[in-house]
């Protein structure tokens, strides 16, 4: 379990640590605003695309082997990120990182399900939640410390290179302690389904990130429009595979479950607001107001503390009051974004970090309250035989929402500058952040509304 938690921590901390480094690497590599959007989006996009097929690959080849391959690939990709000489190679390495994380993540939950008896699984799975909370707290601080220390004059690069010893330890311990699992060559692959899912995501995310740079030509809007028929084609293909009794990337029974699809939409909206928020907030604090990466990480720390606090409380509540927790959590997030807009409006020519404590802590509490409740509520509406596939599908919707949010909030934020954000006035940065926060408020309000109507089997 420790080996899997180490690998999971390495993956999760990489998501949070990168946010505080984005302004530094933009300056170092001379990247455009859309370039640093892609540093975040490439990872999330490739992660979301890889979760379902690589989850099936674990069943096919054996979960231990696929897990260790994922850790090794993640470590190699981290090395490539740390050595990248330009933004293009960094984005490519980040995409490989995301695919490697998709190799690891489905295997950890599946291995834990097998190696622990039923009476120990609750404790085991709670450790995954605790690890996620600790990663959100550690990431911004560790990123700020590593960049501020400027180890050997490497600037931002140690945030990736630090994964090399961690990954090596995880591989050595995994070879020794993770039990072997038998491959199952009877399971098949839905190659067409994979290609359709990739097409739908790329048609949606690429135009949103790059449309501003290309001046919004007609082909950008055609790509956006094509994402809808690509999504319908994916659903049609999955149902056709089910009728022919062939393997599916996403089970047709899950696609036909309205409660699951409604919950998946809520999950997409919820996660579309968080990575995008911290991308634009890091640029606002560091590029707009000159904070160091460490000062930026400390300013956003209350959010991470709120997530960890709520996660500890959620473990005690178990499966009770799910709908109420979704509504309360999403309501807290909405209120926190409203409060954050007010704080940002009051910023003059300097940042007063303690002004951000209350709204960011409240946002962390809201997210930590909502995530376990929404996942358990959505999965409670799925039959037991589809639980594994539905869990993987829900994680894919989560990551798809994150990629979409980075694109949308980045588009709103950077669209205020008419070029590079660097060198713009404080007033422009304030207005850009306040406007992009409106998207978060709308998304969280819709999640709260969804929590009021979604049904959950077995909850109070």
VEXPADREN-105681 format. One record per residue (C-alpha): residue number from 0; y, z, x. Coordinates in steps of 0.5 Angstrom, whole numbers, plus 2048, in hexadecimal, padded with zeros to 3 digits. Each point is the difference from the previous one (the first is absolute). Layout:
// VEXPADREN-105681
  pos   c2   c3   c1
  NUM    Y    Z    X
...
This chain:
// VEXPADREN-105681
  pos   c2   c3   c1
    0  800  800  800
    1  805  802  806
    2  7FF  7F9  803
    3  801  7FC  7F9
    4  806  805  7FF
    5  803  7FE  807
    6  7FF  7F9  7FF
    7  804  800  7F9
    8  805  804  803
    9  801  7FB  805
   10  801  7FB  7FB
   11  804  804  7FB
   12  805  802  806
   13  801  7F9  802
   14  803  7FF  7F9
   15  805  805  800
   16  802  800  808
   17  802  7F9  800
   18  805  801  7FB
   19  805  804  805
   20  7FE  7FB  805
   21  803  7FA  7FC
   22  807  800  802
   23  7FE  801  808
   24  7FB  7FA  800
   25  805  7FC  7FC
   26  805  801  806
   27  7FB  7FF  805
   28  7FD  7FA  7FE
   29  806  7FD  7FD
   30  7FD  7FF  7F9
   31  803  7FE  7FA
   32  800  804  7FA
   33  7FA  7FD  7FC
   34  7FD  800  807
   35  7FF  808  800
   36  7FF  7FF  7F8
   37  7F9  7FC  802
   38  7FF  806  805
   39  7FE  804  7FA
   40  7FE  7FB  7FB
   41  7FB  7FC  805
   42  7FC  807  801
   43  800  802  7F9
   44  7FF  7F9  7FD
   45  7FA  7FF  805
   46  7FD  807  7FE
   47  800  7FE  7F9
   48  7FD  7FA  801
   49  7FA  803  804
   50  7FF  806  7FC
   51  7FB  7FD  7FB
   52  7FC  7FB  804
   53  7FF  804  806
   54  7FE  806  7FB
   55  7FA  7FB  7FE
   56  7FF  7FE  808
   57  7FF  808  801
   58  7FA  7FF  7FB
   59  7FE  7FA  803
   60  7FF  802  807
   61  800  807  800
   62  806  805  7FF
   63  800  803  807
   64  800  7FA  804
   65  806  7FD  7FC
   66  804  807  800
   67  7FF  800  808
   68  802  7F8  800
   69  806  802  7FC
   70  802  806  805
   71  7FF  7FB  806
   72  804  7FA  7FD
   73  806  805  7FE
   74  800  803  807
   75  800  7F9  803
   76  805  7FE  7FB
   77  805  806  801
   78  7FF  7FE  808
   79  803  7F9  7FE
   80  805  803  7FC
   81  803  804  805
   82  800  7FA  805
   83  803  7FB  7FC
   84  805  7FC  803
   85  804  7FE  7FA
   86  800  801  7F8
   87  7FB  7FA  7FF
   88  7FA  803  804
   89  802  807  7FD
   90  7FF  7FE  7F9
   91  7FA  7FC  801
   92  7FD  806  804
   93  802  805  7FA
   94  7FC  7FB  7FB
   95  7FA  801  805
   96  802  808  7FF
   97  800  7FF  7F9
   98  7F9  7FC  7FF
   99  7FD  805  805
  100  802  806  7FC
  101  7FD  7FD  7FA
  102  7FA  800  804
  103  800  807  801
  104  803  803  7F9
  105  7FA  7FE  7FB
  106  7FB  802  805
  107  803  808  801
  108  7FF  801  7F8
  109  7F9  7FD  7FF
  110  7FE  803  807
  111  802  807  7FD
  112  7FD  7FF  7F9
  113  7F9  7FF  804
  114  800  805  805
  115  803  806  7FC
  116  7FC  803  7FA
  117  803  800  7F9
  118  802  808  801
  119  804  7FE  806
  120  803  7FA  7FF
  121  806  803  7FC
  122  802  804  807
  123  7FF  7F9  804
  124  804  7FC  7FC
  125  806  805  7FF
  126  800  800  808
  127  802  7F8  7FF
  128  806  802  7FC
  129  802  806  805
  130  800  7FB  806
  131  804  7FB  7FC
  132  805  805  7FF
  133  800  802  807
  134  801  7F9  802
  135  806  7FF  7FC
  136  803  806  803
  137  7FE  7FF  807
  138  802  7F8  800
  139  807  800  800
  140  801  806  805
  141  7FB  7FD  805
  142  803  7F9  7FF
  143  807  804  802
  144  7FD  804  806
  145  7FD  7FA  803
  146  806  7FB  7FF
  147  805  805  803
  148  7FC  802  806
  149  800  7F9  802
  150  7F9  801  804
  151  800  7FC  806
  152  806  7FC  7FD
  153  7FB  7FD  7FA
  154  805  802  7FB
  155  7FC  7FF  7F9
  156  7FA  7FD  803
  157  7FC  807  801
  158  800  801  7F8
  159  7FA  7FA  800
  160  7FD  802  807
  161  7FF  807  7FE
  162  7FA  7FD  7FC
  163  7FC  7FE  806
  164  7FE  807  802
  165  7FF  802  7F9
  166  7FC  7FA  7FE
  167  7FC  801  806
  168  7FE  807  7FF
  169  7FE  7FE  7F8
  170  7FC  7FB  803
  171  7FC  804  805
  172  7FF  806  7FB
  173  7FE  7FB  7FA
  174  7FB  7FD  804
  175  7FD  807  801
  176  801  803  7F9
  177  800  7FB  7FB
  178  7FA  7FF  7FC
  179  7FD  7F9  800
  180  800  7FC  7FA
  181  7FB  7FB  7FE
  182  803  7F9  7FF
  183  7FF  7FD  7F9
  184  800  7F8  801
  185  7FE  7FF  7F9
  186  808  801  7FE
  187  804  7FA  800
  188  807  7FD  801
  189  805  7FD  7FC
  190  803  7FB  805
  191  804  7FD  7FA
  192  803  806  7FD
  193  802  803  807
  194  804  7F9  801
  195  803  800  7F9
  196  802  808  801
  197  803  7FE  807
  198  804  7FA  7FD
  199  803  804  7FA
  200  802  806  805
  201  803  7FB  805
  202  804  7FC  7FA
  203  803  806  7FD
  204  802  804  807
  205  802  7FA  805
  206  806  7FD  7FB
  207  802  807  7FF
  208  801  802  807
  209  802  7F9  803
  210  804  7FD  7FA
  211  807  803  802
  212  7FF  7FD  808
  213  7FE  7F9  7FD
  214  806  800  7FB
  215  7FB  800  7FA
  216  7FE  7F9  800
  217  7FC  7FD  7FA
  218  7F9  801  803
  219  801  807  801
  220  801  801  7F8
  221  7FA  7FB  800
  222  7FC  805  804
  223  802  806  7FC
  224  7FE  7FC  7F9
  225  7F9  7FE  804
  226  7FE  808  800
  227  7FF  801  7F9
  228  7FB  7FA  7FF
  229  7FD  802  806
  230  7FF  807  7FD
  231  7FD  7FD  7FA
  232  7FC  7FC  804
  233  7FD  806  804
  234  7FF  803  7F9
  235  7FC  7FA  7FD
  236  7FC  7FF  806
  237  7FE  808  800
  238  7FD  7FF  7F9
  239  7FD  7F9  801
  240  7FC  804  806
  241  7FE  806  7FC
  242  7FD  7FB  7FA
  243  7FC  7FC  806
  244  7FE  807  802
  245  803  7FF  807
  246  804  805  805
  247  807  801  7FE
  248  806  802  804
  249  803  804  7FA
  250  7FA  802  7FB
  251  802  7FC  7F9
  252  7FF  806  7FC
  253  805  804  804
  254  805  7FA  7FF
  255  7FE  800  7F8
  256  802  808  800
  257  807  800  7FD
  258  801  808  802
  259  7FE  7FE  807
  260  805  7FA  801
  261  805  804  7FD
  262  7FF  806  805
  263  800  7FA  805
  264  806  7FE  7FE
  265  803  807  800
  266  7FD  801  807
  267  803  7F9  803
  268  807  803  7FD
  269  7FF  807  803
  270  7FF  7FD  807
  271  805  7FA  800
  272  805  805  801
  273  7FE  805  805
  274  7FF  7FB  807
  275  806  7FC  7FE
  276  804  806  7FF
  277  7FF  803  807
  278  801  7F9  803
  279  807  800  7FD
  280  801  807  801
  281  7FF  800  808
  282  804  7FA  801
  283  806  803  7FC
  284  7FF  806  804
  285  7FF  7FD  807
  286  804  7F9  800
  287  805  802  7FA
  288  802  807  803
  289  7FD  801  807
  290  7FB  805  7FF
  291  7FB  800  806
  292  7F8  7FF  7FD
  293  7FF  808  801
  294  806  801  7FC
  295  7FE  7FB  7FB
  296  7F9  803  800
  297  803  807  7FF
  298  804  7FE  7FA
  299  7FB  7FD  7FC
  300  7FB  806  802
  301  801  803  7F9
  302  7FD  7FB  7FD
  303  7F9  801  804
  304  800  807  7FF
  305  801  7FF  7F8
  306  7FA  7FB  800
  307  7FC  806  804
  308  802  805  7FC
  309  7FE  7FC  7F9
  310  7F9  7FE  803
  311  7FE  808  801
  312  802  801  7F9
  313  7FD  7FA  7FD
  314  7F9  802  804
  315  800  807  7FC
  316  802  7FD  7F9
  317  7FA  7FB  801
  318  7FF  7FB  7FA
  319  804  804  7FB
  320  807  7FE  7FD
  321  7FF  7F9  803
  322  805  7FC  7FB
  323  805  806  800
  324  800  7FF  808
  325  801  7F9  800
  326  806  801  7FB
  327  803  806  804
  328  7FF  7FD  807
  329  803  7F9  7FE
  330  806  804  7FD
  331  801  804  806
  332  800  7F9  804
  333  805  7FD  7FB
  334  804  806  800
  335  800  800  808
  336  802  7F9  801
  337  806  801  7FB
  338  802  806  804
  339  7FF  7FC  807
  340  805  7FB  7FD
  341  805  805  7FF
  342  7FF  803  807
  343  801  7F9  803
  344  806  7FF  7FC
  345  803  806  803
  346  7FF  7FE  807
  347  806  7FF  804
  348  800  7FD  807
  349  7FA  805  802
  350  7FA  803  7FE
  351  7FF  807  7FE
  352  7F8  801  800
  353  800  806  7FC
  354  803  7FC  7FA
  355  7F9  7FC  800
  356  7FC  806  800
  357  7FF  801  7F8
  358  7FF  7F9  7FD
  359  7FB  7FE  806
  360  7FC  807  7FF
  361  800  7FE  7F8
  362  7FE  7F9  802
  363  7FA  803  804
  364  7FE  805  7FB
  365  800  7FA  7FA
  366  7FC  7FC  805
  367  7FB  805  802
  368  7FF  802  7F8
  369  800  7F9  7FE
  370  7FB  7FD  804
  371  7FA  804  7FF
  372  801  800  7F9
  373  801  7F9  7FF
  374  7FA  7FE  804
  375  7FB  805  7FC
  376  803  7FE  7FA
  377  7FF  7F8  801
  378  7F9  801  803
  379  7FE  805  7FA
  380  800  7FA  7FC
  381  7FB  7FC  804
  382  7F8  800  7FF
  383  7FD  803  805
  384  7FC  7FA  802
  385  807  7FD  802
  386  803  806  803
  387  7FF  7FE  807
  388  803  7F9  7FF
  389  806  803  7FC
  390  802  804  805
  391  800  7FB  805
  392  804  7FC  7FB
  393  805  805  7FF
  394  801  801  807
  395  802  7F8  800
  396  805  801  7FB
  397  803  806  804
  398  801  7FC  806
  399  802  7F9  7FC
  400  805  805  7FD
  401  802  802  807
  402  801  7F9  802
  403  804  7FE  7FA
  404  805  806  801
  405  801  7FF  807
  406  802  7F8  7FE
  407  804  802  7FA
  408  804  806  803
  409  801  7FD  806
  410  803  7FA  7FD
  411  805  804  7FB
  412  802  804  807
  413  801  7FB  805
  414  803  7FB  7FB
  415  806  804  800
  416  802  7FE  807
  417  800  7F8  800
  418  7FC  800  807
  419  7FE  806  805
  420  801  807  7FD
  421  803  802  807
  422  807  801  801
  423  801  800  7F8
  424  805  805  7FD
  425  7FE  807  7FE
  426  802  7FE  7F9
  427  7FB  7FA  800
  428  7FA  805  802
  429  802  805  7FB
  430  800  7FA  7FA
  431  7FA  7FD  803
  432  7FC  806  7FF
  433  803  803  7FA
  434  7FE  7F9  7FD
  435  7F9  800  802
  436  7FF  807  7FE
  437  801  7FD  7F9
  438  7F9  7FC  801
  439  7FC  807  801
  440  803  803  7FA
  441  7FE  7FB  7FB
  442  7F9  800  804
  443  7FF  807  7FF
  444  803  800  7F9
  445  7FB  7FB  7FE
  446  7FA  804  803
  447  802  806  7FC
  448  800  7FC  7FA
  449  7F9  7FE  802
  450  7FE  807  801
  451  802  801  7F9
  452  7FB  7FB  7FD
  453  7FA  7FF  804
  454  7FA  804  7FE
  455  7FC  804  805
  456  7F8  802  7FE
  457  7FF  807  801
  458  807  802  802
  459  805  805  7FC
